[in-house]
Amino acid sequence: WYAAAGVAFVGASLVDGIGGHNVMEPALLGCLPVVGPYTENSEAMISALQEEDPRACLRIQDASQLADALVRLLSAPENGSKAPGLAAAQGAARDAAHKISRECAEPIARAVLQALGN
């Protein structure tokens, strides 16, 4: 669904006490993650995405901002192409998530290969 959606509100981030869900899942599939203010569970991932590219994750503060952001992001120009900036943000999310994943996986892969004697 993330790959088809293009933009995803990452749940449990508008309500205090839950901490938000995983932003890397949509980002890895080129889907722009949109999060609320309560992201304790994924703050490191959000920070890493935004350090790679500030467009890679969109933070909103409340339901009204969420609605405004979705309307802005999903409003297509008359020619039916993607809304301005959405394609760039989707690419930024995907590229940042892939880079972060590779950086996390490479040391693990090296350690496994070393343990196997390769």
ZAMITOR-374293 format. One line per field, with one value per residue: residue number from 0; x, y, z of N, C-alpha, C in turn. Coordinates in Angstrom, 2 decimals, padded with zeros to 5 digits, always signed. Each point is the difference from the previous one (the first is absolute). Example, Ala and Ser with C-alpha at 12.3 -4.5 7.8 and 13.67 -1.06 7.14 Angstrom:
2
lumkol c(0|1)
n_u c(+013.19|-000.35)
n_v c(-005.69|+001.05)
n_w c(+007.80|-000.72)
ca_u c(-000.89|+000.82)
ca_v c(+001.19|+001.19)
ca_w c(+000.00|+000.06)
c_u c(+000.90|-000.77)
c_v c(+001.20|+001.09)
c_w c(+000.00|+000.73)
***
This chain:
118
lumkol c(0|1|2|3|4|5|6|7|8|9|10|11|12|13|14|15|16|17|18|19|20|21|22|23|24|25|26|27|28|29|30|31|32|33|34|35|36|37|38|39|40|41|42|43|44|45|46|47|48|49|50|51|52|53|54|55|56|57|58|59|60|61|62|63|64|65|66|67|68|69|70|71|72|73|74|75|76|77|78|79|80|81|82|83|84|85|86|87|88|89|90|91|92|93|94|95|96|97|98|99|100|101|102|103|104|105|106|107|108|109|110|111|112|113|114|115|116|117)
n_u c(+000.82|+001.11|+000.42|-001.23|+000.14|+001.30|-001.01|+000.59|-001.13|+001.07|-000.82|-000.86|+000.08|-001.32|+000.22|+000.06|+001.15|-000.13|+000.43|-001.05|-000.19|+000.39|+000.86|+000.86|-001.06|-000.70|+000.97|+000.23|-001.31|+000.69|-000.52|-000.38|+000.76|-001.21|+000.59|-000.61|-000.35|-000.73|+001.31|-000.20|-000.87|-000.10|+000.26|+000.73|-000.99|-000.90|+000.76|+000.24|-001.28|-000.36|+000.94|-000.46|-001.28|-000.10|-000.06|+000.86|-000.42|-001.32|+000.30|-001.15|-000.79|-000.96|-001.24|-000.15|+001.20|-000.41|-001.22|+000.51|+000.87|-000.97|-000.81|+000.97|+000.35|-001.27|+000.00|-000.50|+001.00|-000.49|+001.29|-000.36|+001.07|+001.05|-000.48|+000.25|+001.17|-001.13|+000.24|+000.43|-001.08|-000.73|+000.68|-000.14|-001.26|-000.21|+000.64|-000.58|-001.18|+000.23|+000.45|-000.97|-000.83|+000.61|+000.00|-001.22|-000.26|+000.78|-000.01|-001.29|-000.10|+000.81|-000.69|-001.10|+000.45|+000.39|-001.14|-000.40|+000.95|-000.85)
n_v c(-001.19|-000.03|-000.96|-000.42|+000.23|-000.04|+000.10|-000.10|+000.18|+000.15|-001.00|+000.30|+000.98|-000.03|-001.15|+000.77|-000.60|+000.10|+001.10|-000.25|-000.23|-001.03|+001.00|-000.97|-000.61|+001.12|+000.53|-001.23|+000.19|+001.10|-000.27|+001.24|-000.23|+000.11|+000.74|-000.32|+000.69|-001.10|+000.05|-000.21|-000.86|+001.07|+000.71|-001.05|-000.76|+000.77|+000.10|-001.30|-000.21|+000.85|-000.67|-001.10|+000.31|+001.30|-000.31|-000.82|+000.91|+000.06|+000.98|-000.40|+000.97|-000.03|-000.41|+001.23|+000.00|-001.14|+000.45|+001.12|-000.73|-000.85|+001.03|+000.65|-001.09|-000.22|+001.31|-000.67|+000.45|+000.88|-000.10|-000.17|+000.79|-000.46|+000.27|+001.29|-000.56|-000.62|+000.02|+001.24|+000.23|-000.63|+000.58|+001.13|-000.34|-000.43|+001.03|+000.83|-000.60|-000.07|+001.24|+000.38|-000.70|+000.48|+001.22|-000.36|-000.43|+000.93|+000.63|-000.24|+000.35|+001.03|+000.20|-000.18|+000.73|+000.86|-000.13|+000.12|+000.90|+000.89)
n_w c(+000.00|+000.71|-000.80|+000.18|+001.29|+000.09|+000.85|+001.21|+000.68|+000.76|+000.23|+000.98|-000.88|+000.01|+000.63|+001.04|+000.24|-001.32|-000.55|-000.76|-001.28|-000.72|-000.12|+000.31|+000.45|+000.19|+000.71|+000.43|-000.02|+000.35|+001.18|-000.19|+001.09|+000.53|+000.94|+001.12|+001.09|+000.11|-000.10|+001.28|-000.55|-000.75|+001.08|+000.34|-000.43|+000.61|+001.06|-000.10|-000.24|+000.97|+000.64|-000.57|+000.23|+000.25|-001.30|+000.62|+000.86|-000.02|+000.84|+000.52|+000.45|-000.93|+000.24|+000.36|+000.56|+000.53|+000.21|+000.46|+000.68|+000.34|+000.22|+000.62|+000.66|+000.18|+000.06|-001.01|-000.74|-000.80|-000.27|+001.27|-000.09|+000.66|+001.21|-000.22|-000.05|-000.34|-001.29|+000.20|+000.75|-000.93|-000.96|+000.68|+000.25|-001.24|-000.55|+000.88|-000.13|-001.29|+000.03|+000.81|-000.75|-001.09|+000.56|+000.30|-001.21|-000.53|+001.19|-000.05|-001.28|+000.28|+001.11|-000.72|-001.02|+000.92|+000.62|-001.26|+000.25|-000.44)
ca_u c(-000.82|+000.85|+000.52|-001.10|-000.58|+000.81|+000.07|-000.64|+000.05|+000.49|-000.93|+000.35|+000.91|-000.78|-000.52|+001.06|+000.04|+000.14|+001.36|+000.14|+000.40|+001.23|+000.03|+000.86|-000.79|-000.43|+001.12|+000.74|-000.77|-000.20|-001.22|+000.36|-000.64|-000.46|-000.12|-000.42|+001.03|+000.32|+000.72|+001.06|+000.43|+000.70|+000.69|+001.33|-000.19|-000.43|+001.18|+000.93|-000.57|+000.06|+001.40|+000.36|-000.72|-001.12|-001.27|-000.24|-001.06|-000.72|-000.57|-001.12|-000.27|-001.36|-000.83|-000.23|+001.20|+000.04|-000.93|+000.58|+001.17|-000.44|-000.61|+001.08|+000.85|-000.74|-000.67|+000.76|-000.26|-001.02|+000.47|-000.07|+001.27|+000.05|+000.08|+001.38|+000.73|-000.29|+000.93|+001.33|-000.06|-000.04|+001.36|+000.86|-000.32|+000.53|+001.46|+000.52|-000.26|+000.91|+001.36|+000.05|-000.08|+001.31|+000.99|-000.26|+000.18|+001.38|+000.82|-000.53|+000.44|+001.45|+000.20|-000.44|+000.99|+001.21|-000.27|-000.04|+001.34|+000.12)
ca_v c(+001.19|+001.19|+000.31|+000.54|+001.20|+001.19|+000.76|-000.76|+000.49|-001.05|+000.03|+000.08|+001.12|+001.18|-000.23|-000.13|-001.23|-001.20|+000.13|-000.09|-001.27|-000.06|+000.86|-000.58|-000.86|+000.73|+000.68|-000.96|-000.26|+001.24|+000.63|+001.05|-000.13|+001.21|-000.36|+001.01|+000.44|-001.01|-001.02|-000.53|-001.32|+000.05|+001.28|-000.19|-000.24|+001.26|+000.88|-000.50|+000.32|+001.44|+000.39|-000.33|+000.95|+000.53|-000.33|-001.44|-000.28|+001.23|+000.03|+000.92|+000.13|-000.37|-000.54|+001.05|+000.07|-001.23|+000.18|+001.00|-000.58|-001.00|+000.70|+000.63|-001.01|-000.86|+000.80|-000.11|+001.04|-000.36|-001.00|-001.31|-000.44|+000.13|+001.36|+000.48|-000.32|-001.33|-000.98|+000.23|-000.46|-001.47|-000.44|+000.30|-000.99|-001.30|+000.01|+000.10|-001.27|-001.03|+000.28|-000.33|-001.47|-000.56|+000.32|-000.87|-001.40|-000.33|-000.56|-001.31|-000.92|-000.24|-000.84|-001.36|-000.57|-000.27|-001.17|-001.17|-000.20|+000.54)
ca_w c(+000.00|+000.04|-001.32|-000.80|+000.61|-000.24|+001.25|+001.06|+001.37|+000.88|+001.11|+001.41|+000.24|+000.37|+001.35|+001.00|+000.77|-000.84|-000.50|-001.45|-000.61|-000.77|-001.19|-001.03|-000.89|-001.20|-000.65|-000.84|-001.21|-000.73|+000.48|+000.94|+001.30|+000.68|+001.41|+000.96|+000.95|+001.01|-000.78|+000.85|-000.46|-001.28|-000.12|-000.60|-001.43|-000.60|-000.04|-001.01|-001.31|-000.25|-000.14|-001.38|-000.85|+000.78|-000.64|+000.10|+000.97|+000.29|+001.35|+000.21|+001.43|+000.40|-001.07|-000.99|-000.84|-000.78|-001.12|-000.92|-000.68|-000.96|-001.13|-000.76|-000.62|-000.93|-001.02|-001.24|-001.00|-000.98|-000.96|+000.61|+000.59|+001.46|+000.53|+000.06|+001.21|+000.54|-000.57|+000.61|+001.39|-000.02|-000.32|+001.15|+001.04|-000.44|-000.05|+001.36|+000.70|-000.54|+000.46|+001.43|+000.12|-000.39|+001.03|+001.15|-000.36|-000.39|+001.08|+000.36|-001.05|+000.15|+001.19|-000.33|-000.91|+000.77|+000.83|-000.89|-000.54|-001.37)
c_u c(+000.86|+000.48|-001.08|-000.49|+000.79|+000.21|-000.70|+000.12|+000.40|-000.76|+000.63|+000.98|-000.73|-000.52|+001.17|-000.11|+000.15|+001.38|+000.21|+000.49|+001.22|-000.07|+000.82|-000.81|-000.53|+001.17|+000.76|-000.71|-000.30|-001.29|+000.39|-000.69|-000.34|-000.26|-000.49|+001.12|+000.48|+000.66|+001.15|+000.56|+000.86|+000.80|+001.38|-000.11|-000.41|+001.18|+000.98|-000.51|+000.17|+001.43|+000.49|-000.63|-001.21|-001.37|-000.43|-001.07|-000.64|-000.62|-001.10|-000.31|-001.38|-000.79|-000.28|+001.19|+000.14|-000.91|+000.56|+001.16|-000.44|-000.66|+001.08|+000.82|-000.72|-000.77|+000.85|-000.30|-000.99|+000.44|+000.05|+001.31|-000.05|+000.08|+001.46|+000.64|-000.25|+000.98|+001.39|+000.03|-000.04|+001.38|+000.95|-000.22|+000.61|+001.53|+000.62|-000.17|+000.93|+001.43|+000.15|-000.02|+001.33|+001.04|-000.19|+000.34|+001.46|+000.86|-000.46|+000.46|+001.48|+000.27|-000.41|+001.02|+001.30|-000.18|-000.03|+001.36|+000.17|+000.61)
c_v c(+001.25|+000.40|+000.61|+001.35|+001.26|+000.86|-000.83|+000.74|-001.18|+000.10|+000.06|+001.12|+001.32|-000.08|-000.22|-001.35|-001.27|-000.02|-000.15|-001.36|+000.21|+000.85|-000.60|-000.87|+000.78|+000.62|-000.93|-000.28|+001.28|+000.70|+001.02|-000.21|+001.37|-000.41|+001.18|+000.30|-001.08|-001.21|-000.61|-001.32|+000.05|+001.29|-000.13|-000.21|+001.27|+000.96|-000.43|+000.30|+001.47|+000.53|-000.30|+000.98|+000.50|-000.32|-001.44|-000.39|+001.33|-000.09|+001.06|+000.01|-000.46|-000.48|+001.03|+000.15|-001.25|+000.13|+000.98|-000.59|-001.02|+000.63|+000.61|-001.04|-000.78|+000.76|+000.01|+001.20|-000.51|-001.09|-001.41|-000.51|+000.19|+001.47|+000.44|-000.33|-001.39|-001.03|+000.15|-000.51|-001.52|-000.56|+000.23|-001.03|-001.35|-000.04|+000.06|-001.32|-001.10|+000.23|-000.39|-001.51|-000.65|+000.25|-000.87|-001.45|-000.37|-000.52|-001.39|-001.04|-000.31|-000.94|-001.44|-000.66|-000.34|-001.24|-001.28|-000.28|+000.51|+001.37)
c_w c(+000.00|-001.38|-000.89|+000.52|-000.31|+001.22|+001.06|+001.32|+000.87|+001.32|+001.38|+000.29|+000.26|+001.43|+000.96|+000.71|-000.81|-000.65|-001.49|-000.47|-000.90|-001.28|-001.12|-000.97|-001.20|-000.75|-000.94|-001.32|-000.78|+000.34|+001.07|+001.34|+000.58|+001.45|+000.82|+000.99|+000.98|-000.68|+000.80|-000.52|-001.27|-000.20|-000.64|-001.50|-000.73|-000.12|-001.08|-001.41|-000.32|-000.08|-001.41|-000.97|+000.78|-000.59|+000.23|+001.00|+000.36|+001.39|+000.05|+001.50|+000.44|-001.22|-001.09|-000.94|-000.85|-001.22|-001.02|-000.79|-001.05|-001.21|-000.89|-000.76|-001.09|-001.07|-001.26|-000.90|-001.05|-000.97|+000.59|+000.57|+001.51|+000.40|+000.08|+001.35|+000.53|-000.55|+000.60|+001.43|+000.07|-000.30|+001.15|+001.11|-000.36|+000.06|+001.39|+000.75|-000.49|+000.48|+001.48|+000.20|-000.38|+001.08|+001.24|-000.32|-000.28|+001.15|+000.43|-001.02|+000.12|+001.17|-000.29|-000.92|+000.73|+000.86|-000.82|-000.64|-001.42|+000.02)
***
